[in-house]
Amino acid sequence: MPRFEGIERLVVIVGCQRSGTSLSGEVIGAHPNVLLIDETDGLMRWADALLAGSEEAEALYGPTLARAAEKYRRPKERVAGRDGVAVPAPGITHLALKAPNLTYNATQLAALDIPVSVIYPVRDPRSVVVSMAAIGSIDMVANQLERMKGDPAIAAVHAEDIAYIEDPATPMHLKRARVWRAKSTAQASFERAGLDPYVFRYEDFVEDAGPYTVHLANHAGLVWHEDMIEHPRVMRGQGPGLLNRNRGIDTRSVEKWRDRLSIEQERNILALCGEAMARIGYTPTPALRTPPAPRFPDDVLASPVIVTGRGGSGTRLISDIVAGSGVFLGNRLNKSSDSLEWVDMIYEMAIKAHAAHYTIEAREIEAWRHLFRLTADNILQKGGFREGGLWGFKLPETVLAIPQLLDVFDNAKIVHLVRHPVTCCARRTHMTSRPDNLVGRTVCHAAYRAAGREAAKLRTDHDFMRNALTWLYQVPPVARLGRELGPDRYLEVRFEDIIGQPDIVARNVRDFLGDGAGLAPAPEIDDSRTSFAIDPEWEERIWAVCGDAAREIGYSRSFDCQGDGQEKMLREDRRDVRFP
């Protein structure tokens, strides 16, 4: 097939990583005439072949399009099939390439035999440095160094940057800042190549996105469409980095760096990047001052109730019971009763805890201790929390970071929901068992490594197998750690018990929480979550993976979703099941 059949223009989104390239891609990619291709779709392998004039680009084109369509709620409107090969669907006239790594390739992009529009977001380097640090499973500095050195012409242009980054005496936050400086000030290379980039500040965009979506459409040669501002209704799942495609545009990330950088780090970044910042519209003036002391005493901030459980186990039910007992779980909860104010921080911690080549050092734990308690103080103040009450947070992903959270909150209590592995793993997948997002990809690779299973099988294994291996990786370690904490700080609650006798579970939760807790009303139960057919082969294979660990927790091979059969092991007092 012709290389760009039906495609009138490429829209290439460049700039520095963590500068708004993903958000720009979401907005443009939501347009009805556009197909967005991300790095996770195989973009760079195809793009490198395309720019090199390699015949491999032809072979990679169809599979890349097919993967790109998976991010859409209606993929058939973006990609069609012809003779078993993926091609752009009728009406798709633009391919949007979210490709910050192509910032170095202005000349090659201009030489393509198709019109190219360049979108170039920029962002405050202090935010970028902090955002890079949050993605522990990706060494962005090493990746950019490899990209700079991979082409002699690019290496010559960036010789000083390469030397600065490779110097072992350079602190990591300044290496990241140097990457920002190299990539956020390369607009002139596109202008010299005849490609007029549309440059805009990320902070301005999120403050008032409407006008910028119009500018983006115009620059890309598109007629503005309302889907660009409503992109969550077009996209689904998780995008590159920690992008949640279901979340709209907000400003929460703009000032996050203030809590992450020290006064000295900020001044170092400004000294390195100040001139470049001024050229692209930023004021390089220090903003950090010594923060005010927390309002709440340290013993309060050190004592949350952490509600967790493997995602897909019915964690909303235990969250509702805990909240109904009088525990303040935050100011913003979603329909699953997740504490959204903690999402970014917990995800960062979880990724770093399970990344293959990342070691969490004591100084990072100490920095987290300060940051998490400061965040807790802000949340409690905003929610009108009064000292003497109970507070905490609930996220399924905290199951991945319990040891680190216990270092941060050294008087925390853990409420851990467990569920029979067969009924848990035979259901739908959770983000932590899908490699289509950064958290899930990190956890899946870690789970497969721990089980001695080849990572290549991640894409071919059935959902139930990935569910089983990630259940095995997530649930038993927390249960073991909980038994070390003891019954005063760890409560294990069975999903089956909530279904069978929620009133007894509510009393156990109240007794565990102690003074200040009340008796929660019985939660509403969705019968569709407890009654479904399970393929006998799935059951056999899930139990083969999880059975030994499940027995340690107290489960046997048989199960009863209704909580009134063999698996009902509920007593008025809390169980203390010992591991052999």
C-alpha positions as CSV (number, residue, x, y, z in Angstrom):
1,M,0.0,0.0,0.0
2,P,1.2,3.6,-0.5
3,R,3.0,4.8,2.6
4,F,0.6,7.6,3.5
5,E,-2.6,6.6,1.7
6,G,-5.4,9.0,2.7
7,I,-3.1,11.0,5.0
8,E,-2.7,14.7,4.1
9,R,-0.4,15.9,6.9
10,L,1.8,14.8,9.8
11,V,1.4,16.7,13.1
12,V,4.6,16.2,15.0
13,I,4.6,17.1,18.7
14,V,8.1,17.8,20.0
15,G,9.8,19.5,22.9
16,C,11.1,18.2,26.2
17,Q,9.6,15.2,27.9
18,R,7.2,16.1,30.7
19,S,6.4,19.5,29.1
20,G,2.9,18.9,28.0
21,T,3.6,16.8,24.9
22,S,1.2,14.0,26.1
23,L,-1.6,16.5,26.8
24,S,-1.1,18.1,23.4
25,G,-1.3,14.7,21.8
26,E,-4.5,14.0,23.6
27,V,-6.1,17.2,22.4
28,I,-5.1,16.9,18.8
29,G,-5.6,13.1,18.7
30,A,-9.2,13.5,19.9
31,H,-10.1,15.4,16.7
32,P,-12.3,13.2,14.4
33,N,-9.8,13.4,11.5
34,V,-6.7,12.5,13.5
35,L,-5.1,9.3,14.7
36,L,-2.6,9.8,17.6
37,I,0.5,7.6,17.6
38,D,2.4,7.5,20.9
39,E,5.8,6.1,21.9
40,T,4.0,3.1,23.5
41,D,2.5,2.3,20.1
42,G,5.9,1.6,18.6
43,L,6.2,5.1,17.2
44,M,9.9,5.7,17.5
45,R,10.9,2.5,15.8
46,W,8.6,3.3,12.8
47,A,9.6,7.0,12.8
48,D,13.3,6.3,12.9
49,A,12.9,3.9,9.9
50,L,10.8,6.5,8.1
51,L,13.3,9.3,8.6
52,A,16.1,7.0,7.5
53,G,14.3,6.1,4.3
54,S,14.3,2.4,5.4
55,E,12.0,-0.1,3.8
56,E,11.3,-1.3,7.3
57,A,9.0,1.7,7.8
58,E,6.5,0.1,5.3
59,A,6.3,-3.1,7.3
60,L,6.0,-1.3,10.6
61,Y,3.3,1.1,9.5
62,G,0.3,-1.2,9.8
63,P,1.1,-2.7,13.2
64,T,1.8,0.8,14.6
65,L,-1.5,2.1,13.4
66,A,-3.3,-0.9,14.9
67,R,-1.8,-0.4,18.3
68,A,-2.5,3.4,18.1
69,A,-6.2,2.7,17.6
70,E,-6.4,0.8,20.9
71,K,-6.4,4.0,22.9
72,Y,-9.7,5.1,21.4
73,R,-13.1,4.3,22.7
74,R,-14.2,3.6,19.1
75,P,-11.1,2.3,17.4
76,K,-12.8,1.3,14.2
77,E,-13.4,5.0,13.5
78,R,-9.6,5.5,13.5
79,V,-8.2,2.4,11.8
80,A,-9.6,0.0,9.3
81,G,-8.4,-3.3,7.9
82,R,-7.6,-4.0,4.3
83,D,-6.4,-7.4,3.2
84,G,-5.4,-8.1,6.8
85,V,-3.4,-4.9,7.1
86,A,-4.3,-1.9,9.3
87,V,-4.8,1.3,7.4
88,P,-6.3,4.7,8.4
89,A,-10.1,4.6,8.5
90,P,-12.0,6.8,6.0
91,G,-12.0,10.4,7.3
92,I,-8.6,10.1,9.0
93,T,-6.5,12.8,7.2
94,H,-3.8,13.5,9.9
95,L,-1.4,11.4,11.9
96,A,-0.3,13.1,15.1
97,L,3.1,11.8,16.3
98,K,3.6,12.5,19.9
99,A,7.4,12.3,19.7
100,P,9.6,14.6,21.9
101,N,12.5,12.5,20.8
102,L,12.1,13.9,17.3
103,T,13.1,17.3,18.7
104,Y,16.6,16.6,17.3
105,N,15.4,15.7,13.8
106,A,14.0,19.0,12.3
107,T,16.0,18.6,9.0
108,Q,14.8,15.0,8.4
109,L,11.2,15.9,9.2
110,A,11.3,18.8,6.7
111,A,12.6,16.4,4.0
112,L,9.6,14.1,4.2
113,D,7.4,14.0,1.1
114,I,4.3,15.0,3.1
115,P,3.4,18.3,4.8
116,V,4.5,18.5,8.4
117,S,3.1,20.7,11.2
118,V,5.2,21.1,14.4
119,I,3.6,21.5,17.8
120,Y,6.1,22.6,20.5
121,P,4.9,23.0,24.1
122,V,7.3,24.3,26.7
123,R,7.2,24.2,30.5
124,D,8.9,25.7,33.5
125,P,12.1,23.6,34.0
126,R,11.5,23.3,37.8
127,S,8.3,21.4,37.0
128,V,10.0,19.3,34.3
129,V,12.8,18.3,36.6
130,V,10.4,17.2,39.3
131,S,8.2,15.4,36.8
132,M,11.1,13.5,35.3
133,A,12.1,12.4,38.8
134,A,8.6,11.0,39.4
135,I,9.0,8.3,36.7
136,G,11.5,6.0,38.4
137,S,11.2,3.2,35.9
138,I,12.4,5.4,33.0
139,D,15.9,6.9,33.0
140,M,15.0,9.9,30.9
141,V,18.5,11.4,31.2
142,A,20.2,8.2,29.9
143,N,17.6,7.9,27.1
144,Q,18.2,11.5,26.0
145,L,22.0,11.1,26.2
146,E,21.7,8.0,24.0
147,R,19.6,10.0,21.5
148,M,22.0,12.9,21.4
149,K,25.0,10.6,20.8
150,G,23.3,8.3,18.3
151,D,23.8,10.6,15.3
152,P,27.2,12.3,14.7
153,A,25.5,15.5,13.5
154,I,23.3,15.7,16.6
155,A,26.2,14.8,18.8
156,A,28.2,17.7,17.4
157,V,25.4,20.2,18.1
158,H,25.0,18.9,21.7
159,A,28.6,18.3,22.5
160,E,28.6,20.6,25.5
161,D,25.3,19.1,26.8
162,I,26.7,15.6,26.5
163,A,29.8,16.5,28.4
164,Y,27.8,18.2,31.2
165,I,25.4,15.3,31.5
166,E,28.2,12.7,31.5
167,D,30.2,14.4,34.2
168,P,29.7,12.2,37.3
169,A,30.0,15.3,39.5
170,T,26.8,16.8,38.0
171,P,23.8,16.3,40.3
172,M,20.9,14.4,38.8
173,H,18.5,17.4,39.1
174,L,20.9,19.5,37.0
175,K,21.3,16.7,34.5
176,R,17.5,16.8,34.0
177,A,17.6,20.6,33.8
178,R,20.3,20.4,31.1
179,V,18.1,18.1,29.1
180,W,15.3,20.6,29.5
181,R,17.6,23.4,28.2
182,A,18.7,21.4,25.2
183,K,15.2,20.4,24.1
184,S,13.1,23.4,25.1
185,T,15.2,25.9,23.2
186,A,15.5,24.1,19.8
187,Q,12.8,26.0,18.0
188,A,15.3,27.7,15.8
189,S,16.3,24.4,14.2
190,F,12.7,23.9,13.0
191,E,12.6,27.4,11.7
192,R,15.8,27.0,9.7
193,A,14.4,23.8,8.3
194,G,11.3,25.6,7.0
195,L,9.0,24.2,9.6
196,D,7.3,27.0,11.6
197,P,6.7,25.5,15.1
198,Y,3.7,26.5,17.2
199,V,5.3,27.2,20.6
200,F,3.2,27.7,23.7
201,R,3.6,27.5,27.4
202,Y,2.0,24.5,29.2
203,E,1.0,26.6,32.1
204,D,-1.0,29.0,29.9
205,F,-2.6,26.1,28.1
206,V,-4.0,24.4,31.3
207,E,-5.1,27.7,32.7
208,D,-7.4,28.4,29.7
209,A,-7.3,25.5,27.3
210,G,-10.2,26.6,25.0
211,P,-8.3,29.2,22.9
212,Y,-5.2,27.0,22.6
213,T,-7.2,24.1,21.2
214,V,-8.3,26.5,18.4
215,H,-4.7,27.5,17.8
216,L,-3.6,23.9,17.7
217,A,-6.3,23.0,15.2
218,N,-5.4,25.9,13.0
219,H,-1.7,25.2,13.0
220,A,-2.4,21.6,12.2
221,G,-4.6,22.5,9.2
222,L,-7.8,21.2,10.9
223,V,-11.2,22.7,11.6
224,W,-11.6,23.0,15.3
225,H,-13.9,20.3,16.8
226,E,-15.4,20.2,20.3
227,D,-13.9,16.7,20.9
228,M,-10.5,18.5,21.3
229,I,-11.6,20.1,24.6
230,E,-13.6,16.9,25.6
231,H,-10.9,14.4,24.8
232,P,-11.6,12.1,27.8
233,R,-14.8,11.1,26.1
234,V,-12.8,10.0,23.0
235,M,-9.8,8.4,24.6
236,R,-9.5,5.6,27.2
237,G,-7.0,4.0,29.5
238,Q,-3.5,5.1,30.5
239,G,-1.2,7.1,28.2
240,P,2.6,7.6,28.3
241,G,4.1,8.4,31.6
242,L,1.3,8.6,34.2
243,L,-1.2,10.1,31.9
244,N,-4.8,9.2,32.8
245,R,-6.8,9.6,29.5
246,N,-10.0,9.7,31.5
247,R,-9.0,12.9,33.3
248,G,-9.7,16.3,31.9
249,I,-7.3,19.3,31.8
250,D,-6.5,20.7,35.2
251,T,-3.8,22.9,36.8
252,R,-2.8,20.6,39.7
253,S,0.6,19.8,38.3
254,V,1.7,23.3,37.7
255,E,2.9,24.2,41.2
256,K,3.8,20.7,42.3
257,W,7.5,21.4,42.1
258,R,7.3,23.7,45.0
259,D,6.9,20.8,47.4
260,R,9.6,18.7,45.8
261,L,12.6,20.9,45.3
262,S,14.8,22.4,48.0
263,I,15.6,26.1,48.0
264,E,19.2,25.2,46.9
265,Q,18.0,23.0,44.0
266,E,15.7,25.7,42.7
267,R,18.5,28.2,42.7
268,N,20.8,25.8,40.9
269,I,18.2,25.1,38.2
270,L,17.6,28.8,37.7
271,A,21.3,29.5,37.4
272,L,21.6,26.9,34.7
273,C,18.4,27.6,32.8
274,G,17.5,31.2,33.7
275,E,18.6,32.8,30.4
276,A,16.8,30.1,28.4
277,M,13.7,30.5,30.5
278,A,13.6,34.2,29.8
279,R,13.8,33.6,26.1
280,I,10.7,31.5,26.1
281,G,8.6,33.7,28.4
282,Y,9.4,32.6,32.0
283,T,10.6,34.8,34.8
284,P,13.7,33.1,36.4
285,T,13.0,34.4,39.9
286,P,13.3,32.1,42.9
287,A,9.9,31.3,44.4
288,L,10.7,29.0,47.3
289,R,10.8,30.2,50.8
290,T,11.0,28.2,54.1
291,P,7.5,26.6,54.3
292,P,5.3,27.3,57.3
293,A,5.1,24.7,60.0
294,P,2.3,22.2,59.6
295,R,-0.9,23.0,61.5
296,F,-1.5,19.5,62.8
297,P,1.0,17.9,65.2
298,D,3.4,15.2,63.9
299,D,1.7,12.4,65.8
300,V,-1.6,13.1,63.9
301,L,0.2,13.3,60.5
302,A,2.1,10.0,61.2
303,S,-1.1,8.0,61.9
304,P,-3.3,7.6,58.9
305,V,-5.6,4.6,58.2
306,I,-4.3,3.2,54.9
307,V,-7.1,1.2,53.1
308,T,-5.8,-1.0,50.4
309,G,-6.2,-4.3,48.5
310,R,-5.4,-5.6,45.1
311,G,-7.4,-3.7,42.5
312,G,-10.5,-5.5,41.3
313,S,-11.0,-7.2,44.6
314,G,-14.0,-5.0,45.7
315,T,-12.0,-2.4,47.5
316,R,-14.8,0.1,47.3
317,L,-16.8,-1.9,49.8
318,I,-14.1,-1.8,52.5
319,S,-13.5,1.8,51.7
320,D,-17.1,2.6,52.3
321,I,-17.1,0.7,55.6
322,V,-14.0,2.5,56.8
323,A,-15.4,5.9,55.8
324,G,-18.7,5.0,57.4
325,S,-16.9,4.3,60.6
326,G,-15.8,8.0,60.7
327,V,-12.5,8.0,58.9
328,F,-11.9,11.1,56.7
329,L,-10.5,9.8,53.4
330,G,-10.0,13.1,51.6
331,N,-11.7,15.9,49.8
332,R,-11.9,14.2,46.3
333,L,-13.1,10.7,46.0
334,N,-14.0,8.9,42.7
335,K,-16.9,6.5,42.2
336,S,-14.7,3.7,43.6
337,S,-14.0,5.8,46.7
338,D,-10.4,6.2,45.8
339,S,-8.6,9.2,47.5
340,L,-7.6,11.1,44.4
341,E,-5.4,13.6,46.2
342,W,-2.9,10.9,46.7
343,V,-2.9,9.3,43.3
344,D,0.2,11.0,41.8
345,M,2.4,10.5,44.8
346,I,1.4,6.9,45.5
347,Y,1.9,6.0,41.8
348,E,5.4,7.5,41.8
349,M,6.2,5.6,45.0
350,A,4.9,2.4,43.6
351,I,6.7,2.7,40.3
352,K,10.0,3.4,42.0
353,A,9.5,0.5,44.5
354,H,9.1,-2.1,41.7
355,A,11.2,-0.7,38.8
356,A,13.9,-3.2,37.8
357,H,16.8,-0.8,38.0
358,Y,15.8,1.7,40.6
359,T,16.9,1.7,44.3
360,I,15.0,3.9,46.8
361,E,17.7,5.4,49.0
362,A,17.2,6.6,52.6
363,R,17.4,10.3,51.6
364,E,14.4,9.7,49.2
365,I,12.4,8.1,52.0
366,E,13.2,11.1,54.2
367,A,12.1,13.5,51.4
368,W,8.9,11.5,51.0
369,R,8.3,11.7,54.8
370,H,8.4,15.5,54.6
371,L,6.3,15.7,51.4
372,F,3.6,13.2,52.4
373,R,3.1,14.7,55.8
374,L,3.0,18.2,54.3
375,T,0.4,16.9,51.8
376,A,-1.6,15.3,54.6
377,D,-1.6,18.6,56.5
378,N,-2.9,20.4,53.5
379,I,-5.6,17.9,52.8
380,L,-6.8,17.9,56.4
381,Q,-6.8,21.6,56.6
382,K,-8.8,21.8,53.4
383,G,-11.3,19.2,54.7
384,G,-11.9,21.0,58.0
385,F,-10.5,18.0,59.9
386,R,-10.4,18.3,63.6
387,E,-7.8,16.9,65.8
388,G,-9.0,13.8,67.7
389,G,-10.7,12.4,64.6
390,L,-9.5,9.6,62.3
391,W,-8.1,10.2,58.8
392,G,-6.6,8.1,56.1
393,F,-6.7,7.4,52.4
394,K,-7.7,4.6,50.1
395,L,-6.1,3.5,46.8
396,P,-5.7,-0.1,45.5
397,E,-2.2,0.9,44.3
398,T,-1.0,1.5,47.9
399,V,-0.7,-2.3,48.1
400,L,2.5,-1.8,46.0
401,A,4.1,0.6,48.5
402,I,3.2,-0.5,52.0
403,P,6.8,-0.8,53.3
404,Q,7.6,2.7,52.0
405,L,4.4,4.2,53.4
406,L,5.1,2.6,56.8
407,D,8.5,4.4,56.7
408,V,6.7,7.6,55.9
409,F,3.8,7.2,58.3
410,D,5.4,5.2,61.2
411,N,2.2,4.9,63.2
412,A,-0.2,4.0,60.4
413,K,-2.8,1.3,60.5
414,I,-3.5,-0.9,57.5
415,V,-6.9,-2.2,56.5
416,H,-6.2,-4.8,53.8
417,L,-9.0,-6.3,51.7
418,V,-8.3,-9.8,50.3
419,R,-10.3,-12.0,48.0
420,H,-10.1,-15.6,46.8
421,P,-7.6,-15.5,43.9
422,V,-9.9,-17.5,41.6
423,T,-12.9,-15.1,41.8
424,C,-10.5,-12.1,41.8
425,C,-8.4,-13.2,38.9
426,A,-11.3,-14.5,36.7
427,R,-12.8,-11.1,36.6
428,R,-11.8,-8.1,34.5
429,T,-8.2,-6.8,34.6
430,H,-7.0,-4.0,36.8
431,M,-4.5,-1.3,35.7
432,T,-1.9,-3.1,37.8
433,S,-2.3,-6.3,35.6
434,R,-2.2,-4.5,32.3
435,P,1.0,-3.5,30.5
436,D,-0.7,-0.6,28.7
437,N,0.1,1.9,31.4
438,L,3.3,2.8,33.3
439,V,2.2,1.5,36.7
440,G,0.8,-1.8,35.2
441,R,3.8,-2.3,33.0
442,T,6.2,-1.9,36.0
443,V,4.2,-4.3,38.1
444,C,3.7,-6.8,35.4
445,H,7.4,-7.0,34.6
446,A,8.2,-7.3,38.3
447,A,5.6,-10.0,38.8
448,Y,6.8,-12.0,35.8
449,R,10.4,-11.7,37.0
450,A,9.5,-12.8,40.5
451,A,7.6,-15.8,39.0
452,G,10.4,-16.7,36.6
453,R,8.2,-16.2,33.7
454,E,9.4,-14.7,30.4
455,A,8.4,-11.0,30.0
456,A,7.7,-11.7,26.3
457,K,4.6,-13.7,27.4
458,L,3.0,-10.5,28.8
459,R,1.4,-9.8,25.5
460,T,0.3,-13.3,24.7
461,D,-0.9,-14.5,28.1
462,H,-4.6,-14.4,28.8
463,D,-5.9,-11.8,31.1
464,F,-6.6,-14.3,33.9
465,M,-2.9,-15.4,33.9
466,R,-1.6,-11.8,34.2
467,N,-4.2,-11.3,36.9
468,A,-3.0,-14.4,38.7
469,L,0.7,-13.5,38.6
470,T,0.1,-10.0,39.7
471,W,-2.2,-11.2,42.5
472,L,0.6,-13.4,43.7
473,Y,3.0,-10.5,43.5
474,Q,0.8,-8.0,45.3
475,V,-1.4,-9.7,48.0
476,P,0.8,-12.2,50.0
477,P,3.6,-9.8,50.7
478,V,1.3,-7.3,52.3
479,A,-0.4,-10.1,54.3
480,R,2.9,-11.3,55.6
481,L,4.0,-7.8,56.5
482,G,0.7,-7.2,58.2
483,R,1.2,-10.2,60.5
484,E,4.5,-8.8,61.5
485,L,2.8,-5.5,62.4
486,G,0.3,-7.4,64.6
487,P,-3.5,-7.0,65.2
488,D,-3.2,-3.5,66.6
489,R,-2.0,-2.1,63.3
490,Y,-3.2,-4.6,60.7
491,L,-6.7,-5.8,59.9
492,E,-7.3,-8.3,57.1
493,V,-10.8,-8.3,55.7
494,R,-12.2,-10.9,53.3
495,F,-14.4,-9.8,50.4
496,E,-16.4,-12.9,51.0
497,D,-17.1,-11.9,54.6
498,I,-18.3,-8.4,53.5
499,I,-20.8,-10.2,51.2
500,G,-21.9,-12.8,53.7
501,Q,-22.1,-10.8,57.0
502,P,-21.2,-7.1,56.5
503,D,-22.5,-6.2,60.0
504,I,-19.8,-8.3,61.7
505,V,-17.1,-6.8,59.3
506,A,-18.3,-3.3,60.3
507,R,-18.0,-4.2,64.0
508,N,-14.5,-5.6,63.5
509,V,-13.4,-2.4,61.6
510,R,-14.8,-0.3,64.4
511,D,-13.0,-2.2,67.1
512,F,-9.8,-2.1,65.1
513,L,-10.0,1.7,64.6
514,G,-10.6,2.2,68.3
515,D,-11.5,5.5,69.9
516,G,-13.4,7.9,67.6
517,A,-14.7,5.2,65.3
518,G,-18.4,4.4,64.8
519,L,-20.3,1.5,63.4
520,A,-20.7,1.8,59.6
521,P,-23.9,1.0,57.8
522,A,-24.0,-2.1,55.6
523,P,-22.6,-1.3,52.2
524,E,-24.6,-1.7,49.0
525,I,-23.6,-4.9,47.2
526,D,-23.6,-5.2,43.4
527,D,-24.7,-8.8,42.7
528,S,-22.9,-8.8,39.3
529,R,-19.6,-8.7,41.2
530,T,-20.3,-11.9,43.2
531,S,-22.2,-14.1,40.8
532,F,-20.5,-15.0,37.5
533,A,-19.4,-18.2,35.7
534,I,-15.8,-19.2,35.8
535,D,-14.2,-21.4,33.2
536,P,-12.9,-24.6,34.9
537,E,-9.6,-24.4,33.0
538,W,-9.1,-20.8,34.3
539,E,-9.9,-22.0,37.8
540,E,-7.3,-24.8,37.6
541,R,-4.6,-22.6,36.3
542,I,-5.2,-19.7,38.6
543,W,-5.1,-22.0,41.6
544,A,-1.9,-23.6,40.3
545,V,-0.3,-20.1,40.4
546,C,-1.8,-18.8,43.6
547,G,-2.9,-21.8,45.6
548,D,0.1,-22.1,48.0
549,A,0.0,-18.4,48.9
550,A,-3.8,-18.4,49.1
551,R,-3.6,-21.3,51.7
552,E,-1.2,-19.1,53.8
553,I,-3.9,-16.4,53.9
554,G,-6.5,-19.0,54.9
555,Y,-8.2,-19.9,51.6
556,S,-8.8,-23.4,50.3
557,R,-9.4,-24.5,46.7
558,S,-13.2,-24.1,46.9
559,F,-14.7,-20.7,47.1
560,D,-18.1,-19.1,47.7
561,C,-18.7,-15.6,46.5
562,Q,-21.8,-15.3,48.7
563,G,-19.8,-15.9,51.9
564,D,-22.0,-18.6,53.3
565,G,-20.2,-21.8,52.2
566,Q,-16.9,-23.4,52.9
567,E,-15.0,-20.2,52.5
568,K,-16.9,-18.4,55.3
569,M,-14.3,-18.3,58.1
570,L,-15.6,-15.2,60.0
571,R,-15.7,-14.9,63.7
572,E,-16.7,-12.0,66.0
573,D,-13.0,-11.5,66.9
574,R,-10.4,-10.8,64.2
575,R,-8.5,-13.8,62.7
576,D,-4.8,-14.2,63.3
577,V,-3.8,-16.7,60.6
578,R,-0.1,-17.6,61.0
579,F,2.1,-18.3,58.1
580,P,4.1,-21.5,58.3
